[in-house]
Structures are given as structure tokens and as C-alpha cells.
């Protein structure tokens, strides 16, 4: 059996689910411009994937970000390796989460072929604090390597490198240019992230509009809250946690700012109460307060 179509019309996670529920063995072959990738299924379960120099889970996550291109499924094509142990549900949920985050990252990083270049920020005062991973990315910037090539040199996924570069661009330390000479737009001036109140506290009236740097900070906060939700509720709460997190990211893209985080907290607390009772809800509320207090302190 051959099943084929366009990724503009069918998202990859949906395509995989259509085939996996029937328990088929075979391979999805995907093409986007000059890039090609493959995902192998055995009895309906994803067991291996390859794209560029990536293999396994990271390859699936990258392929899931493709919003255009073509696919075709060839039945009974055996996988050359077995590199994936996660079940399809967890794998595709993580792929969907990354796709949501990529929609935000793409505002600053529309292409993996852009070339990062150093920029001396005008009027920048004080120390610039970077973590180890950001320093590693900076060490690979030479004005010639594209984001894709930097990821290859570091032996990591392009998604993780894109997240780090997003922060560096918004700080004004790096610009992204089209090879060889078309400069990307300069980042917007830095804006302090607004304070996020703990669940139960009154929301601030007329919160400030969020720019890209604030959106990035709030996006990272939403990921922390999602992880706390998983810690408290476990896999039993996974679907509700994913739904609340995806809605928060969507709201952030539409400029809702801290309101999106507050709504996410309330939805997860409601989910915890319905799923595991008031004790779980109280524990989650306590952990949310700790995360928000820590995050607010980081922004000052």
C-alpha cells in the first residue's frame, strides 16, 4: 500500500496516527525542498527516524516542524535500526509541543539557513550572563556557519540551537543574515518581563503589551509550569497538561502576555482537582507559587 500527500494539507503527527492505528509496518518518506527524511513504523509503533545528521527522537521532532513538503508511506519497508523507545503518544505530544514553540521562535528565526553574526549592542551596560549552552553556540558563530551547520557541529538538534539563538537575538548580541549578504531585521529594544502573580492573586489591570523578548520569557515560564504539572499529575494528566500549555502558547502569540500564564495555571489546577482531588490541587498550587516566585526574581 502507498499512502501519499502534502504536508500543507495534513500535519505529520496526524498522518502518522492515521497509519499507526491500523498497526502497519513500513516507512514514511518525507521531502521538503532538498531535504529528505524518513520515519519507520513497526506494527504501528515508531521505531526509528532519520533526517540530515539526526537520528531517533530528535529526527522525529524536526520532521514534525515541516509545514510544507510531501510524504508517502511504503508498506512493509523494514527499519534499518531501532532508536526510539517512547510510545507514539508521548513522542507525538512532544513533537506537537515543539511545533507550538517553533511558531514563536520563527518570528525571529524564519529559516534554519540564516547565518548568525555577532553584534555589539549600542548602549549595553553591565554584565551579560549566559549559560554554558549559549556560550557553546556563541563559540561556533563565525559569520559563515548557518544555524543548521552550528547544530551539526554541536551534535545537537536544530530546535535547541534555535531556542538559544532566539534569546541571543532578543538580547541584541546576535543578528541573523541571509547568506551571503541580506541582513535580517534588528531585534526590538529589550523590555522587562512583567511580573506574574501566583494563582489566586488579582490580575494586574491593563498589563503592558508583550514584545518578542517578553514572549520568549513567558514561553519559557509556561514550559516550567507544564513540567511541574507533569511532576505532580504524572502521565495520567498528560493530555490535559498539553492542552493547557498549547493554549497558553497560542494566547502568547496573540499578545495576551501574563494573562495567558494565569489562565494556564487555573486550567492545570482545575485539571488536577478533577483528576486526583484537592490534595493534588493544593500541592500543584504550592509548586506553582514557588516557580512563579523564582521566575519573578530572575526578571528583576
ROFI-942191 format. One record per residue (C-alpha): y, z, x. Coordinates in nm, 2 decimals. Last residue first. Layout:
N
@c2 Y c3 Z c1 X
...
***
This chain:
300
@c2 4.18 c3 3.83 c1 1.43
@c2 3.91 c3 3.59 c1 1.33
@c2 3.63 c3 3.78 c1 1.50
@c2 3.72 c3 4.10 c1 1.30
@c2 3.68 c3 3.90 c1 0.98
@c2 3.34 c3 3.79 c1 1.08
@c2 3.22 c3 4.14 c1 1.17
@c2 3.35 c3 4.28 c1 0.84
@c2 3.20 c3 3.99 c1 0.65
@c2 2.86 c3 4.03 c1 0.81
@c2 2.85 c3 4.41 c1 0.75
@c2 2.97 c3 4.37 c1 0.39
@c2 2.70 c3 4.11 c1 0.33
@c2 2.44 c3 4.35 c1 0.47
@c2 2.54 c3 4.62 c1 0.22
@c2 2.54 c3 4.37 c1 -0.07
@c2 2.19 c3 4.25 c1 0.03
@c2 2.06 c3 4.60 c1 0.03
@c2 2.21 c3 4.68 c1 -0.31
@c2 2.06 c3 4.35 c1 -0.46
@c2 1.72 c3 4.43 c1 -0.32
@c2 1.73 c3 4.78 c1 -0.47
@c2 1.86 c3 4.63 c1 -0.80
@c2 1.55 c3 4.41 c1 -0.86
@c2 1.35 c3 4.15 c1 -0.67
@c2 1.41 c3 3.81 c1 -0.82
@c2 1.68 c3 3.87 c1 -1.08
@c2 1.87 c3 4.12 c1 -0.86
@c2 1.84 c3 3.90 c1 -0.55
@c2 1.96 c3 3.59 c1 -0.74
@c2 2.26 c3 3.78 c1 -0.88
@c2 2.34 c3 3.89 c1 -0.53
@c2 2.30 c3 3.53 c1 -0.40
@c2 2.53 c3 3.40 c1 -0.67
@c2 2.79 c3 3.66 c1 -0.60
@c2 2.79 c3 3.59 c1 -0.23
@c2 2.82 c3 3.22 c1 -0.28
@c2 3.11 c3 3.26 c1 -0.52
@c2 3.29 c3 3.47 c1 -0.26
@c2 3.23 c3 3.21 c1 0.01
@c2 3.36 c3 2.92 c1 -0.20
@c2 3.67 c3 3.13 c1 -0.30
@c2 3.74 c3 3.17 c1 0.07
@c2 3.82 c3 2.80 c1 0.10
@c2 3.82 c3 2.60 c1 -0.22
@c2 3.92 c3 2.28 c1 -0.04
@c2 3.68 c3 2.03 c1 -0.19
@c2 3.46 c3 2.02 c1 0.13
@c2 3.44 c3 2.40 c1 0.10
@c2 3.31 c3 2.37 c1 -0.25
@c2 3.04 c3 2.13 c1 -0.14
@c2 2.94 c3 2.37 c1 0.14
@c2 2.93 c3 2.66 c1 -0.10
@c2 2.72 c3 2.46 c1 -0.34
@c2 2.47 c3 2.39 c1 -0.07
@c2 2.45 c3 2.75 c1 0.02
@c2 2.39 c3 2.86 c1 -0.34
@c2 2.12 c3 2.60 c1 -0.39
@c2 1.95 c3 2.69 c1 -0.06
@c2 1.95 c3 3.06 c1 -0.14
@c2 1.80 c3 2.99 c1 -0.49
@c2 1.52 c3 2.78 c1 -0.34
@c2 1.44 c3 3.02 c1 -0.06
@c2 1.42 c3 3.34 c1 -0.26
@c2 1.04 c3 3.38 c1 -0.24
@c2 1.06 c3 3.28 c1 0.12
@c2 1.22 c3 3.60 c1 0.22
@c2 1.46 c3 3.79 c1 0.00
@c2 1.63 c3 4.02 c1 0.25
@c2 1.61 c3 3.81 c1 0.57
@c2 1.66 c3 3.48 c1 0.37
@c2 1.98 c3 3.62 c1 0.22
@c2 2.10 c3 3.73 c1 0.56
@c2 2.04 c3 3.38 c1 0.69
@c2 2.24 c3 3.23 c1 0.40
@c2 2.53 c3 3.47 c1 0.47
@c2 2.53 c3 3.36 c1 0.83
@c2 2.53 c3 2.99 c1 0.73
@c2 2.82 c3 3.06 c1 0.49
@c2 3.01 c3 3.21 c1 0.78
@c2 2.96 c3 2.90 c1 0.99
@c2 3.10 c3 2.68 c1 0.71
@c2 3.39 c3 2.92 c1 0.68
@c2 3.48 c3 2.87 c1 1.05
@c2 3.44 c3 2.49 c1 1.02
@c2 3.65 c3 2.48 c1 0.70
@c2 3.92 c3 2.68 c1 0.88
@c2 3.92 c3 2.44 c1 1.16
@c2 3.93 c3 2.14 c1 0.92
@c2 4.23 c3 2.28 c1 0.73
@c2 4.20 c3 2.53 c1 0.45
@c2 4.47 c3 2.57 c1 0.19
@c2 4.60 c3 2.93 c1 0.18
@c2 4.47 c3 3.16 c1 -0.09
@c2 4.68 c3 3.18 c1 -0.41
@c2 4.59 c3 3.53 c1 -0.51
@c2 4.34 c3 3.71 c1 -0.30
@c2 4.01 c3 3.79 c1 -0.47
@c2 3.95 c3 4.14 c1 -0.58
@c2 3.67 c3 4.33 c1 -0.39
@c2 3.33 c3 4.33 c1 -0.55
@c2 3.16 c3 4.13 c1 -0.27
@c2 3.35 c3 4.18 c1 0.06
@c2 3.68 c3 4.01 c1 0.11
@c2 3.72 c3 3.70 c1 0.33
@c2 4.02 c3 3.69 c1 0.55
@c2 4.17 c3 3.35 c1 0.60
@c2 4.09 c3 3.15 c1 0.91
@c2 4.38 c3 3.11 c1 1.15
@c2 4.51 c3 2.76 c1 1.17
@c2 4.50 c3 2.53 c1 1.47
@c2 4.70 c3 2.22 c1 1.47
@c2 4.51 c3 1.91 c1 1.35
@c2 4.29 c3 1.73 c1 1.59
@c2 4.40 c3 1.40 c1 1.75
@c2 4.27 c3 1.09 c1 1.59
@c2 4.01 c3 0.89 c1 1.79
@c2 4.13 c3 0.68 c1 2.08
@c2 4.02 c3 0.32 c1 2.10
@c2 3.94 c3 0.25 c1 2.47
@c2 3.58 c3 0.18 c1 2.56
@c2 3.41 c3 0.30 c1 2.36
@c2 3.57 c3 0.47 c1 2.06
@c2 3.73 c3 0.79 c1 2.16
@c2 3.67 c3 1.16 c1 2.07
@c2 3.92 c3 1.42 c1 2.19
@c2 3.84 c3 1.75 c1 2.35
@c2 4.01 c3 2.09 c1 2.41
@c2 4.22 c3 2.08 c1 2.09
@c2 4.04 c3 2.38 c1 1.94
@c2 3.93 c3 2.15 c1 1.65
@c2 3.77 c3 1.92 c1 1.90
@c2 3.58 c3 2.19 c1 2.08
@c2 3.45 c3 2.33 c1 1.75
@c2 3.33 c3 1.99 c1 1.63
@c2 3.18 c3 1.94 c1 1.98
@c2 2.95 c3 2.23 c1 1.93
@c2 2.84 c3 2.12 c1 1.59
@c2 2.79 c3 1.76 c1 1.72
@c2 2.57 c3 1.89 c1 2.00
@c2 2.35 c3 2.07 c1 1.76
@c2 2.32 c3 1.76 c1 1.54
@c2 2.25 c3 1.54 c1 1.84
@c2 1.93 c3 1.73 c1 1.91
@c2 1.87 c3 1.88 c1 2.25
@c2 1.74 c3 1.76 c1 2.59
@c2 2.08 c3 1.82 c1 2.75
@c2 2.09 c3 1.47 c1 2.89
@c2 1.98 c3 1.32 c1 2.56
@c2 2.24 c3 1.52 c1 2.37
@c2 2.51 c3 1.40 c1 2.61
@c2 2.40 c3 1.04 c1 2.56
@c2 2.43 c3 1.07 c1 2.18
@c2 2.78 c3 1.22 c1 2.21
@c2 2.88 c3 0.93 c1 2.43
@c2 2.89 c3 0.96 c1 2.80
@c2 3.18 c3 0.78 c1 2.97
@c2 3.48 c3 1.02 c1 2.98
@c2 3.28 c3 1.27 c1 3.20
@c2 3.17 c3 1.53 c1 2.94
@c2 2.83 c3 1.67 c1 3.05
@c2 2.97 c3 2.00 c1 3.18
@c2 3.16 c3 2.05 c1 2.85
@c2 2.83 c3 2.04 c1 2.66
@c2 2.68 c3 2.31 c1 2.88
@c2 3.00 c3 2.52 c1 2.85
@c2 2.97 c3 2.50 c1 2.47
@c2 2.60 c3 2.62 c1 2.49
@c2 2.70 c3 2.92 c1 2.71
@c2 2.97 c3 3.04 c1 2.47
@c2 3.34 c3 2.95 c1 2.50
@c2 3.64 c3 3.18 c1 2.51
@c2 3.97 c3 3.01 c1 2.59
@c2 4.21 c3 3.26 c1 2.74
@c2 4.58 c3 3.28 c1 2.65
@c2 4.83 c3 3.02 c1 2.57
@c2 4.80 c3 2.66 c1 2.46
@c2 5.14 c3 2.50 c1 2.44
@c2 5.00 c3 2.15 c1 2.47
@c2 4.62 c3 2.14 c1 2.49
@c2 4.49 c3 1.96 c1 2.80
@c2 4.24 c3 1.71 c1 2.66
@c2 3.90 c3 1.63 c1 2.79
@c2 3.72 c3 1.33 c1 2.67
@c2 3.43 c3 1.29 c1 2.43
@c2 3.29 c3 0.93 c1 2.38
@c2 3.20 c3 0.82 c1 2.02
@c2 2.85 c3 0.68 c1 1.97
@c2 2.74 c3 0.97 c1 1.75
@c2 2.98 c3 0.85 c1 1.49
@c2 3.22 c3 1.00 c1 1.23
@c2 3.27 c3 1.32 c1 1.43
@c2 3.58 c3 1.50 c1 1.29
@c2 3.52 c3 1.44 c1 0.92
@c2 3.15 c3 1.38 c1 1.01
@c2 3.10 c3 1.75 c1 1.07
@c2 3.16 c3 1.83 c1 0.70
@c2 2.90 c3 1.58 c1 0.57
@c2 2.68 c3 1.69 c1 0.86
@c2 2.66 c3 2.04 c1 0.72
@c2 2.52 c3 1.90 c1 0.39
@c2 2.27 c3 1.69 c1 0.58
@c2 2.17 c3 1.99 c1 0.79
@c2 2.09 c3 2.19 c1 0.48
@c2 1.89 c3 1.90 c1 0.33
@c2 1.68 c3 1.87 c1 0.65
@c2 1.63 c3 2.25 c1 0.64
@c2 1.50 c3 2.22 c1 0.28
@c2 1.29 c3 1.92 c1 0.39
@c2 1.11 c3 2.11 c1 0.65
@c2 1.06 c3 2.42 c1 0.44
@c2 0.91 c3 2.22 c1 0.15
@c2 0.71 c3 1.99 c1 0.37
@c2 0.52 c3 2.27 c1 0.54
@c2 0.62 c3 2.36 c1 0.90
@c2 0.36 c3 2.28 c1 1.17
@c2 0.51 c3 1.97 c1 1.31
@c2 0.40 c3 1.82 c1 1.65
@c2 0.07 c3 1.64 c1 1.56
@c2 0.04 c3 1.32 c1 1.77
@c2 -0.03 c3 0.95 c1 1.75
@c2 -0.02 c3 0.96 c1 1.36
@c2 -0.27 c3 0.73 c1 1.19
@c2 -0.15 c3 0.45 c1 0.97
@c2 -0.35 c3 0.47 c1 0.64
@c2 -0.06 c3 0.35 c1 0.43
@c2 0.25 c3 0.18 c1 0.56
@c2 0.57 c3 0.31 c1 0.42
@c2 0.89 c3 0.10 c1 0.45
@c2 1.24 c3 0.22 c1 0.51
@c2 1.59 c3 0.06 c1 0.54
@c2 1.93 c3 0.16 c1 0.66
@c2 2.20 c3 0.38 c1 0.51
@c2 2.27 c3 0.74 c1 0.46
@c2 2.08 c3 0.85 c1 0.78
@c2 2.11 c3 1.23 c1 0.80
@c2 1.73 c3 1.28 c1 0.72
@c2 1.64 c3 1.08 c1 1.03
@c2 1.81 c3 1.34 c1 1.25
@c2 1.63 c3 1.63 c1 1.08
@c2 1.29 c3 1.46 c1 1.10
@c2 1.35 c3 1.39 c1 1.47
@c2 1.44 c3 1.75 c1 1.53
@c2 1.11 c3 1.86 c1 1.36
@c2 0.88 c3 1.66 c1 1.59
@c2 1.00 c3 1.41 c1 1.85
@c2 1.34 c3 1.31 c1 1.98
@c2 1.41 c3 1.05 c1 2.25
@c2 1.54 c3 0.79 c1 2.00
@c2 1.35 c3 0.87 c1 1.68
@c2 1.00 c3 1.01 c1 1.64
@c2 0.82 c3 1.21 c1 1.37
@c2 0.49 c3 1.40 c1 1.34
@c2 0.28 c3 1.60 c1 1.09
@c2 0.45 c3 1.56 c1 0.75
@c2 0.20 c3 1.65 c1 0.48
@c2 0.08 c3 1.41 c1 0.21
@c2 -0.28 c3 1.39 c1 0.33
@c2 -0.15 c3 1.31 c1 0.68
@c2 0.21 c3 1.19 c1 0.70
@c2 0.39 c3 1.02 c1 0.99
@c2 0.76 c3 0.98 c1 1.02
@c2 0.90 c3 0.69 c1 1.23
@c2 1.24 c3 0.60 c1 1.37
@c2 1.43 c3 0.29 c1 1.46
@c2 1.79 c3 0.25 c1 1.58
@c2 1.95 c3 -0.09 c1 1.63
@c2 2.12 c3 -0.10 c1 1.29
@c2 1.94 c3 0.18 c1 1.09
@c2 1.57 c3 0.13 c1 1.07
@c2 1.30 c3 0.35 c1 0.93
@c2 0.92 c3 0.33 c1 0.94
@c2 0.74 c3 0.58 c1 0.72
@c2 0.38 c3 0.63 c1 0.82
@c2 0.05 c3 0.68 c1 0.65
@c2 -0.17 c3 0.93 c1 0.48
@c2 -0.13 c3 0.99 c1 0.10
@c2 -0.15 c3 1.32 c1 -0.08
@c2 0.01 c3 1.18 c1 -0.40
@c2 0.28 c3 1.44 c1 -0.38
@c2 0.36 c3 1.32 c1 -0.03
@c2 0.48 c3 0.97 c1 -0.14
@c2 0.75 c3 1.06 c1 -0.38
@c2 0.84 c3 1.37 c1 -0.17
@c2 0.90 c3 1.14 c1 0.13
@c2 1.14 c3 0.92 c1 -0.07
@c2 1.33 c3 1.21 c1 -0.20
@c2 1.38 c3 1.35 c1 0.15
@c2 1.49 c3 1.01 c1 0.28
@c2 1.76 c3 0.95 c1 0.02
@c2 1.70 c3 0.66 c1 -0.21
@c2 1.96 c3 0.39 c1 -0.29
@c2 2.15 c3 0.39 c1 0.03
@c2 1.83 c3 0.45 c1 0.22
@c2 1.71 c3 0.10 c1 0.11
@c2 1.36 c3 0.01 c1 0.00
@c2 0.99 c3 -0.01 c1 0.09
@c2 0.65 c3 0.10 c1 -0.03
@c2 0.35 c3 -0.08 c1 0.12
@c2 0.00 c3 0.00 c1 0.00
***
